[in-house]
């Protein structure tokens, strides 16, 4: 019997050529701990089906006489994940079906940047509903999985956006290996990106190649290192470190460092009227005391351009996913402009300690300043200009 879970509202081009060699090398290595494939119960026995219901409303309140934009929709997302057949090499199939109906946000109210629930027709009217489907074939040897088909990577250099009504997705090949305890290796070659608000596959992505790993050094320290190559757009590298220092049963200090280094393709940079290089990093410290979290952070961007990520190439974007900005001060404003520096102070409350598991509340204040004079017709910030962002977020996820 398949269990059903229902929840309510969450330049390395050589990687492509060496992906099969990486897989063979990992498979040939002796595993450091128990093989997941050896404990497989079977294709059906280890299968599960999840149903996710999401009702989402976003409104953008513009100033200076511009009309407000808003979209509201009900989404249903069903994901099926099969087990693996038994034997030295196991095989399986995953699938996803997504459907959304528009409740508000017709002509004149839809089409705002940052919302993107339903794509617009030629006359500017948002679609009344949306249906999308995807399937993935997979195989597993020991603790290494190789898959092809519809993919939703969740990595710092390629992350399919799941923060709106329906999910963004890619098509391609991915490898995930956990042969060594504490070490996870990821590599992939993606050739198509499906926009979260559309059922077509015409986002403009040519190819995206990536690779890297994360490692848990001990109970307190972990790190990650990744690189990606988006054809005709950019090369990007990422470094992340996380340290946890407990002080008492209900108190701990968490320090996070995240940094990206990017270099744009010359033609892409020229088309966007900007420079080619960017380095951006953030350092955050969070003190957790029982159900309370106090956080301060600093973020800095440098180089001849700001940090580029996300979007769709047929609209001038990068195409590496809407969540590829693992930086402390990324909220609605990302504070990722050219030579921009920003500071943050925030407070969070976990209501699980008050008898309401799954409910959390966070408020944050972020202030940024850019010291770079504007490039003609391309940069809105002026020399020495500042911008602020205040955020209050409440989330409730059924546990």
The 8 nearest C-alpha neighbors of each residue, nearest first, counted from 0:
[[1, 2, 44, 43, 46, 47, 45, 3],
 [2, 0, 47, 46, 3, 48, 43, 44],
 [3, 1, 47, 48, 0, 4, 46, 49],
 [4, 2, 48, 49, 47, 1, 5, 50],
 [3, 5, 49, 50, 48, 2, 6, 47],
 [6, 4, 50, 49, 51, 3, 7, 52],
 [7, 5, 51, 397, 50, 4, 52, 8],
 [8, 6, 52, 51, 397, 396, 53, 5],
 [7, 396, 53, 9, 395, 52, 6, 397],
 [8, 162, 161, 396, 7, 163, 53, 394],
 [11, 234, 228, 12, 227, 233, 235, 229],
 [12, 10, 228, 13, 14, 227, 226, 208],
 [13, 11, 14, 10, 15, 228, 208, 16],
 [14, 12, 16, 15, 11, 17, 10, 18],
 [13, 15, 17, 12, 16, 18, 11, 208],
 [16, 14, 13, 18, 17, 12, 188, 208],
 [17, 15, 13, 14, 18, 19, 12, 20],
 [16, 18, 20, 14, 15, 19, 21, 13],
 [17, 19, 21, 20, 15, 16, 14, 22],
 [20, 18, 22, 21, 17, 23, 16, 15],
 [21, 19, 23, 17, 22, 18, 24, 16],
 [22, 20, 18, 24, 19, 23, 17, 25],
 [21, 23, 19, 25, 20, 24, 26, 18],
 [24, 22, 26, 20, 25, 21, 27, 19],
 [23, 25, 21, 27, 22, 26, 20, 28],
 [24, 26, 22, 28, 27, 23, 21, 178],
 [25, 27, 23, 24, 28, 22, 140, 143],
 [28, 26, 24, 25, 23, 29, 22, 30],
 [27, 29, 25, 26, 30, 24, 178, 23],
 [28, 30, 31, 27, 178, 26, 25, 179],
 [31, 29, 178, 32, 179, 28, 34, 33],
 [30, 32, 179, 178, 180, 29, 33, 34],
 [33, 31, 30, 34, 180, 179, 178, 29],
 [34, 32, 35, 31, 30, 37, 141, 142],
 [35, 33, 141, 37, 36, 142, 32, 38],
 [36, 34, 38, 142, 37, 141, 33, 39],
 [35, 37, 141, 39, 38, 34, 140, 142],
 [36, 38, 34, 35, 39, 141, 87, 86],
 [37, 39, 36, 35, 40, 34, 85, 33],
 [40, 38, 36, 41, 37, 85, 83, 35],
 [41, 39, 44, 45, 38, 85, 42, 82],
 [40, 42, 84, 44, 83, 85, 39, 43],
 [41, 43, 82, 83, 84, 81, 44, 45],
 [44, 42, 46, 45, 41, 82, 81, 1],
 [43, 45, 41, 46, 40, 42, 82, 0],
 [46, 44, 82, 43, 41, 40, 42, 81],
 [47, 45, 81, 82, 43, 80, 44, 1],
 [46, 48, 2, 1, 80, 79, 3, 81],
 [47, 49, 79, 3, 78, 2, 4, 80],
 [50, 48, 4, 78, 3, 77, 5, 79],
 [51, 49, 77, 5, 76, 4, 6, 78],
 [50, 52, 76, 6, 7, 5, 75, 77],
 [53, 51, 75, 7, 74, 76, 6, 50],
 [52, 54, 74, 8, 73, 7, 55, 75],
 [55, 53, 73, 72, 74, 52, 56, 164],
 [54, 56, 72, 71, 164, 53, 73, 57],
 [55, 57, 71, 70, 72, 58, 54, 69],
 [58, 56, 69, 70, 114, 71, 55, 59],
 [57, 59, 69, 68, 60, 70, 56, 67],
 [58, 60, 68, 67, 61, 69, 57, 111],
 [59, 61, 67, 58, 62, 68, 66, 69],
 [62, 60, 67, 65, 59, 66, 63, 64],
 [61, 63, 64, 65, 60, 66, 67, 59],
 [64, 62, 65, 61, 66, 60, 67, 59],
 [65, 63, 62, 66, 61, 67, 60, 68],
 [64, 66, 63, 61, 62, 67, 60, 68],
 [67, 65, 64, 61, 68, 60, 108, 62],
 [66, 68, 60, 61, 59, 65, 69, 108],
 [67, 69, 108, 59, 58, 109, 111, 66],
 [70, 68, 58, 108, 104, 57, 109, 59],
 [69, 71, 104, 103, 57, 56, 109, 58],
 [72, 70, 56, 103, 102, 55, 101, 104],
 [71, 73, 101, 102, 100, 55, 54, 74],
 [74, 72, 54, 99, 100, 53, 55, 101],
 [73, 75, 99, 53, 98, 52, 164, 54],
 [74, 76, 52, 98, 97, 51, 99, 53],
 [75, 77, 97, 51, 50, 96, 52, 98],
 [78, 76, 50, 96, 49, 95, 51, 97],
 [79, 77, 95, 49, 48, 94, 96, 76],
 [78, 80, 48, 94, 93, 47, 95, 49],
 [81, 79, 93, 47, 46, 48, 78, 94],
 [82, 80, 46, 92, 91, 42, 93, 45],
 [81, 83, 42, 45, 46, 41, 91, 43],
 [84, 82, 42, 89, 91, 90, 41, 85],
 [83, 85, 89, 41, 42, 90, 86, 91],
 [84, 86, 41, 89, 39, 83, 40, 87],
 [85, 87, 88, 89, 84, 37, 36, 39],
 [88, 86, 140, 89, 36, 85, 37, 141],
 [89, 87, 140, 86, 139, 138, 90, 85],
 [90, 88, 84, 83, 139, 138, 85, 86],
 [89, 91, 138, 83, 84, 137, 139, 88],
 [90, 92, 83, 137, 81, 82, 136, 138],
 [91, 93, 136, 135, 81, 137, 94, 80],
 [94, 92, 80, 135, 79, 134, 81, 136],
 [95, 93, 134, 79, 133, 78, 135, 80],
 [94, 96, 78, 133, 132, 77, 79, 134],
 [97, 95, 132, 77, 76, 131, 78, 133],
 [98, 96, 76, 131, 130, 75, 132, 77],
 [97, 99, 130, 75, 129, 74, 131, 76],
 [100, 98, 74, 129, 73, 128, 75, 72],
 [101, 99, 128, 73, 72, 127, 102, 129],
 [100, 102, 72, 127, 128, 103, 71, 99],
 [101, 103, 72, 71, 100, 104, 73, 70],
 [104, 102, 71, 70, 101, 105, 72, 69],
 [103, 105, 70, 108, 109, 69, 71, 106],
 [106, 104, 125, 108, 124, 109, 103, 107],
 [105, 107, 124, 108, 123, 109, 125, 104],
 [106, 108, 109, 105, 68, 123, 104, 124],
 [107, 109, 68, 104, 69, 106, 105, 67],
 [110, 108, 104, 111, 105, 68, 107, 70],
 [109, 111, 112, 115, 119, 108, 118, 114],
 [112, 110, 109, 114, 68, 113, 115, 69],
 [111, 113, 114, 110, 115, 59, 109, 68],
 [112, 114, 115, 111, 331, 59, 110, 163],
 [115, 113, 112, 111, 116, 57, 163, 70],
 [114, 116, 117, 196, 113, 110, 112, 118],
 [117, 115, 196, 164, 114, 163, 70, 118],
 [118, 116, 196, 125, 115, 126, 119, 197],
 [119, 117, 196, 125, 197, 126, 115, 120],
 [118, 120, 125, 124, 123, 126, 117, 121],
 [121, 119, 123, 124, 122, 125, 118, 126],
 [120, 122, 123, 119, 124, 125, 118, 126],
 [123, 121, 120, 124, 119, 106, 125, 107],
 [124, 122, 120, 119, 121, 106, 125, 107],
 [123, 125, 106, 119, 120, 122, 105, 126],
 [126, 124, 119, 105, 118, 117, 120, 106],
 [125, 127, 128, 117, 119, 118, 124, 120],
 [128, 126, 101, 100, 125, 129, 117, 102],
 [129, 127, 100, 99, 126, 101, 130, 98],
 [128, 130, 99, 98, 100, 131, 197, 198],
 [129, 131, 98, 97, 99, 198, 132, 128],
 [132, 130, 97, 198, 96, 98, 129, 133],
 [133, 131, 96, 95, 97, 130, 134, 94],
 [132, 134, 95, 149, 94, 96, 135, 131],
 [135, 133, 94, 149, 93, 148, 95, 136],
 [134, 136, 148, 93, 149, 147, 92, 94],
 [137, 135, 92, 147, 146, 91, 148, 93],
 [138, 136, 146, 91, 145, 90, 92, 135],
 [137, 139, 90, 89, 145, 144, 91, 146],
 [140, 138, 144, 89, 143, 88, 141, 145],
 [139, 141, 88, 143, 142, 36, 87, 89],
 [140, 142, 34, 36, 143, 35, 139, 37],
 [143, 141, 177, 178, 35, 34, 176, 140],
 [144, 142, 176, 140, 139, 141, 175, 177],
 [145, 143, 139, 175, 138, 174, 176, 146],
 [144, 146, 174, 138, 137, 173, 139, 175],
 [147, 145, 137, 173, 136, 172, 138, 144],
 [148, 146, 172, 136, 171, 135, 137, 173],
 [149, 147, 135, 170, 171, 134, 150, 136],
 [148, 150, 170, 133, 135, 134, 169, 168],
 [149, 151, 169, 170, 168, 152, 148, 171],
 [150, 152, 168, 159, 169, 153, 149, 158],
 [153, 151, 158, 159, 154, 150, 157, 168],
 [154, 152, 158, 159, 151, 157, 155, 322],
 [153, 155, 158, 157, 156, 152, 323, 225],
 [154, 156, 323, 157, 325, 158, 324, 153],
 [157, 155, 323, 154, 227, 158, 226, 225],
 [158, 156, 319, 154, 320, 155, 323, 152],
 [157, 159, 153, 320, 152, 154, 322, 323],
 [160, 158, 320, 167, 151, 168, 152, 153],
 [159, 161, 321, 167, 322, 320, 162, 158],
 [162, 160, 166, 163, 167, 159, 165, 9],
 [161, 163, 160, 9, 164, 166, 165, 322],
 [164, 162, 161, 165, 116, 166, 114, 55],
 [163, 165, 116, 74, 55, 53, 166, 162],
 [166, 164, 195, 163, 74, 161, 167, 97],
 [167, 165, 161, 195, 160, 168, 164, 163],
 [166, 168, 195, 159, 160, 194, 193, 161],
 [169, 167, 151, 193, 159, 150, 192, 166],
 [170, 168, 192, 150, 191, 149, 193, 151],
 [171, 169, 149, 191, 148, 189, 150, 190],
 [170, 172, 189, 148, 147, 190, 188, 169],
 [173, 171, 147, 188, 187, 146, 189, 148],
 [172, 174, 187, 146, 186, 145, 147, 188],
 [173, 175, 145, 186, 185, 144, 187, 146],
 [176, 174, 185, 144, 184, 143, 145, 173],
 [177, 175, 143, 184, 183, 178, 142, 144],
 [176, 178, 183, 142, 179, 182, 143, 184],
 [179, 177, 30, 142, 176, 31, 180, 143],
 [180, 178, 31, 182, 177, 30, 181, 32],
 [179, 181, 182, 31, 32, 178, 177, 183],
 [180, 182, 215, 214, 179, 183, 216, 177],
 [183, 181, 214, 179, 180, 213, 177, 215],
 [184, 182, 177, 213, 212, 176, 214, 185],
 [185, 183, 212, 176, 175, 211, 182, 177],
 [186, 184, 175, 211, 210, 174, 212, 183],
 [187, 185, 210, 174, 209, 173, 211, 175],
 [186, 188, 173, 209, 172, 208, 174, 189],
 [187, 189, 208, 172, 171, 207, 15, 173],
 [190, 188, 171, 207, 206, 170, 191, 172],
 [189, 191, 206, 171, 205, 170, 207, 204],
 [190, 192, 170, 169, 204, 189, 200, 193],
 [191, 193, 169, 168, 202, 204, 200, 194],
 [194, 192, 200, 168, 169, 167, 195, 202],
 [193, 195, 197, 167, 196, 192, 202, 168],
 [194, 196, 167, 166, 165, 197, 193, 116],
 [197, 195, 117, 116, 118, 194, 115, 165],
 [198, 196, 194, 199, 118, 195, 117, 129],
 [197, 199, 131, 130, 200, 193, 129, 196],
 [200, 198, 197, 201, 193, 194, 202, 131],
 [199, 201, 193, 202, 192, 191, 198, 194],
 [200, 202, 203, 199, 193, 192, 313, 204],
 [201, 203, 311, 313, 204, 192, 200, 312],
 [202, 204, 313, 312, 201, 205, 311, 192],
 [205, 203, 191, 206, 202, 312, 192, 318],
 [206, 204, 190, 230, 203, 191, 207, 229],
 [207, 205, 190, 230, 189, 204, 229, 208],
 [206, 208, 229, 189, 228, 188, 230, 190],
 [209, 207, 188, 228, 227, 187, 15, 12],
 [210, 208, 227, 187, 186, 226, 228, 14],
 [211, 209, 186, 185, 226, 225, 187, 227],
 [212, 210, 225, 185, 224, 184, 226, 186],
 [211, 213, 184, 183, 224, 223, 185, 225],
 [212, 214, 223, 183, 222, 182, 224, 184],
 [215, 213, 182, 181, 222, 221, 216, 223],
 [214, 216, 221, 181, 217, 220, 182, 222],
 [217, 215, 221, 220, 214, 181, 218, 219],
 [218, 216, 219, 220, 215, 221, 181, 214],
 [217, 219, 220, 216, 215, 243, 221, 242],
 [218, 220, 243, 242, 217, 244, 221, 216],
 [221, 219, 242, 217, 216, 241, 218, 215],
 [222, 220, 215, 241, 216, 214, 240, 242],
 [221, 223, 240, 239, 214, 213, 241, 215],
 [222, 224, 213, 239, 212, 238, 214, 240],
 [223, 225, 238, 211, 212, 237, 213, 239],
 [226, 224, 211, 237, 236, 210, 212, 223],
 [227, 225, 236, 235, 210, 209, 237, 211],
 [226, 228, 209, 235, 208, 234, 11, 156],
 [227, 229, 234, 10, 11, 208, 207, 233],
 [230, 228, 207, 233, 232, 206, 234, 231],
 [229, 231, 232, 206, 228, 205, 207, 233],
 [232, 230, 264, 229, 233, 267, 266, 205],
 [233, 231, 264, 229, 230, 267, 263, 317],
 [234, 232, 263, 264, 229, 262, 228, 235],
 [233, 235, 10, 228, 262, 261, 227, 229],
 [234, 236, 261, 227, 226, 260, 233, 228],
 [237, 235, 226, 260, 259, 225, 227, 261],
 [236, 238, 259, 225, 224, 258, 226, 260],
 [239, 237, 224, 258, 223, 257, 259, 225],
 [238, 240, 257, 223, 222, 256, 258, 224],
 [241, 239, 222, 256, 221, 255, 223, 257],
 [240, 242, 255, 221, 220, 254, 222, 256],
 [241, 243, 220, 254, 219, 253, 255, 221],
 [244, 242, 253, 219, 252, 245, 254, 220],
 [243, 245, 252, 251, 253, 246, 219, 242],
 [246, 244, 251, 247, 250, 252, 243, 248],
 [247, 245, 251, 250, 244, 248, 252, 249],
 [248, 246, 250, 249, 245, 251, 288, 244],
 [247, 249, 250, 246, 245, 251, 289, 288],
 [248, 250, 289, 247, 288, 251, 287, 246],
 [251, 249, 288, 247, 287, 246, 248, 245],
 [252, 250, 245, 287, 246, 244, 286, 253],
 [251, 253, 286, 244, 243, 285, 245, 287],
 [254, 252, 243, 285, 284, 242, 286, 244],
 [253, 255, 284, 242, 283, 241, 285, 243],
 [256, 254, 241, 283, 282, 240, 284, 257],
 [255, 257, 282, 240, 239, 281, 241, 283],
 [258, 256, 239, 281, 280, 238, 326, 255],
 [257, 259, 280, 238, 279, 237, 281, 239],
 [260, 258, 237, 279, 236, 278, 280, 261],
 [259, 261, 278, 236, 235, 277, 237, 279],
 [262, 260, 235, 277, 234, 276, 278, 259],
 [261, 263, 276, 275, 234, 233, 277, 235],
 [264, 262, 233, 275, 232, 268, 265, 276],
 [263, 265, 232, 233, 267, 266, 231, 268],
 [264, 266, 268, 267, 269, 263, 275, 232],
 [267, 265, 269, 268, 264, 270, 231, 232],
 [266, 268, 270, 264, 269, 265, 232, 271],
 [269, 267, 265, 271, 273, 266, 270, 275],
 [268, 270, 272, 266, 271, 267, 265, 273],
 [269, 271, 267, 268, 272, 266, 273, 315],
 [272, 270, 268, 269, 273, 267, 377, 315],
 [273, 271, 269, 270, 268, 377, 274, 374],
 [272, 274, 268, 271, 304, 269, 275, 303],
 [273, 275, 303, 304, 268, 276, 272, 269],
 [274, 276, 263, 262, 268, 303, 304, 273],
 [275, 277, 262, 302, 303, 261, 304, 274],
 [278, 276, 302, 261, 304, 301, 260, 306],
 [277, 279, 260, 301, 259, 300, 302, 261],
 [278, 280, 300, 259, 299, 258, 301, 277],
 [281, 279, 258, 257, 299, 298, 259, 300],
 [282, 280, 298, 257, 297, 326, 256, 327],
 [281, 283, 256, 297, 296, 255, 298, 257],
 [284, 282, 296, 255, 254, 295, 327, 297],
 [283, 285, 254, 295, 253, 294, 296, 255],
 [286, 284, 294, 253, 293, 252, 287, 254],
 [285, 287, 252, 293, 292, 251, 294, 253],
 [288, 286, 292, 251, 250, 291, 289, 285],
 [287, 289, 250, 291, 249, 290, 292, 286],
 [288, 290, 249, 291, 250, 287, 352, 292],
 [289, 291, 349, 348, 352, 288, 292, 350],
 [292, 290, 348, 288, 289, 287, 347, 349],
 [293, 291, 287, 347, 346, 286, 288, 294],
 [294, 292, 346, 286, 285, 345, 287, 347],
 [295, 293, 285, 345, 284, 344, 346, 286],
 [294, 296, 344, 343, 284, 283, 345, 285],
 [297, 295, 283, 343, 282, 342, 284, 327],
 [296, 298, 342, 282, 281, 341, 343, 283],
 [299, 297, 281, 341, 340, 280, 342, 282],
 [298, 300, 340, 279, 280, 339, 281, 341],
 [299, 301, 279, 338, 339, 278, 337, 335],
 [302, 300, 338, 278, 277, 337, 279, 299],
 [303, 301, 277, 276, 304, 278, 338, 337],
 [302, 304, 274, 276, 275, 277, 337, 301],
 [305, 303, 337, 274, 302, 277, 273, 276],
 [304, 306, 337, 336, 335, 277, 307, 300],
 [305, 307, 335, 277, 336, 308, 304, 279],
 [308, 306, 305, 317, 309, 316, 261, 335],
 [309, 307, 317, 323, 319, 306, 310, 316],
 [310, 308, 321, 320, 319, 318, 317, 316],
 [309, 311, 316, 318, 317, 321, 320, 312],
 [312, 310, 316, 318, 314, 202, 313, 317],
 [311, 313, 316, 315, 203, 314, 317, 318],
 [312, 314, 203, 202, 311, 315, 316, 201],
 [315, 313, 312, 311, 316, 310, 202, 203],
 [314, 316, 312, 313, 311, 317, 310, 271],
 [317, 315, 310, 311, 312, 314, 318, 309],
 [318, 316, 309, 308, 312, 310, 319, 311],
 [317, 319, 311, 309, 310, 312, 320, 316],
 [320, 318, 157, 309, 317, 308, 158, 323],
 [321, 319, 309, 158, 159, 157, 322, 318],
 [320, 322, 309, 160, 323, 310, 159, 158],
 [321, 323, 158, 324, 160, 320, 159, 309],
 [324, 322, 155, 156, 158, 157, 320, 321],
 [323, 325, 322, 326, 155, 329, 308, 321],
 [326, 324, 323, 155, 257, 327, 322, 329],
 [325, 327, 324, 329, 328, 281, 257, 280],
 [326, 328, 329, 281, 283, 296, 325, 282],
 [329, 327, 326, 330, 333, 298, 343, 334],
 [328, 330, 333, 326, 327, 332, 334, 331],
 [329, 331, 332, 333, 328, 390, 388, 327],
 [332, 330, 333, 329, 388, 390, 113, 389],
 [333, 331, 330, 334, 329, 388, 328, 335],
 [332, 334, 329, 335, 330, 328, 331, 336],
 [335, 333, 332, 336, 367, 341, 339, 329],
 [334, 336, 333, 306, 305, 300, 339, 337],
 [337, 335, 305, 339, 334, 338, 306, 300],
 [336, 338, 305, 304, 339, 301, 300, 302],
 [339, 337, 301, 300, 369, 371, 370, 336],
 [340, 338, 369, 300, 336, 337, 368, 299],
 [341, 339, 299, 367, 368, 298, 300, 369],
 [340, 342, 367, 298, 366, 297, 368, 299],
 [341, 343, 297, 366, 365, 296, 367, 298],
 [344, 342, 365, 296, 295, 364, 297, 345],
 [343, 345, 295, 364, 294, 363, 365, 296],
 [346, 344, 363, 294, 362, 293, 364, 295],
 [345, 347, 293, 362, 292, 361, 294, 363],
 [346, 348, 361, 292, 360, 291, 362, 293],
 [347, 349, 291, 360, 290, 359, 350, 361],
 [350, 348, 359, 290, 351, 358, 352, 291],
 [349, 351, 353, 355, 352, 358, 359, 356],
 [352, 350, 356, 355, 354, 353, 349, 357],
 [351, 353, 350, 354, 290, 349, 355, 356],
 [354, 352, 350, 351, 355, 349, 356, 290],
 [353, 355, 351, 352, 356, 350, 358, 357],
 [354, 356, 351, 350, 353, 358, 357, 352],
 [357, 355, 351, 358, 350, 354, 398, 352],
 [356, 358, 396, 395, 397, 398, 355, 351],
 [359, 357, 395, 350, 394, 356, 355, 396],
 [360, 358, 349, 394, 350, 348, 393, 395],
 [359, 361, 393, 348, 392, 347, 394, 349],
 [362, 360, 347, 392, 391, 346, 348, 393],
 [361, 363, 391, 390, 346, 345, 392, 347],
 [364, 362, 345, 390, 389, 344, 346, 365],
 [363, 365, 389, 344, 343, 388, 345, 390],
 [366, 364, 343, 388, 342, 387, 389, 363],
 [367, 365, 387, 341, 342, 386, 388, 343],
 [368, 366, 341, 386, 340, 385, 387, 334],
 [367, 369, 385, 340, 339, 384, 341, 383],
 [368, 370, 339, 383, 371, 338, 384, 340],
 [369, 371, 383, 382, 338, 368, 372, 339],
 [370, 372, 382, 369, 338, 373, 337, 383],
 [373, 371, 382, 381, 370, 374, 380, 383],
 [374, 372, 378, 381, 380, 375, 371, 382],
 [373, 375, 378, 377, 376, 372, 273, 272],
 [374, 376, 377, 373, 378, 272, 379, 372],
 [377, 375, 378, 374, 379, 373, 272, 271],
 [376, 378, 375, 374, 272, 379, 373, 273],
 [379, 377, 373, 374, 380, 376, 375, 381],
 [378, 380, 381, 377, 373, 376, 374, 375],
 [381, 379, 378, 384, 373, 382, 369, 372],
 [382, 380, 384, 373, 372, 383, 379, 371],
 [383, 381, 372, 370, 371, 384, 373, 369],
 [382, 384, 370, 369, 381, 368, 385, 371],
 [385, 383, 381, 382, 368, 369, 380, 386],
 [386, 384, 368, 367, 369, 383, 387, 366],
 [387, 385, 367, 366, 368, 388, 384, 334],
 [388, 386, 366, 365, 367, 389, 385, 364],
 [387, 389, 365, 364, 366, 390, 332, 386],
 [390, 388, 364, 363, 365, 387, 391, 362],
 [389, 391, 363, 362, 392, 364, 388, 330],
 [390, 392, 362, 361, 363, 393, 389, 360],
 [393, 391, 361, 360, 362, 390, 394, 359],
 [392, 394, 360, 359, 361, 395, 391, 358],
 [395, 393, 359, 358, 360, 392, 396, 357],
 [396, 394, 358, 357, 359, 397, 8, 393],
 [395, 397, 357, 8, 7, 398, 358, 394],
 [396, 398, 357, 7, 6, 395, 8, 356],
 [397, 357, 396, 356, 6, 7, 395, 358]]
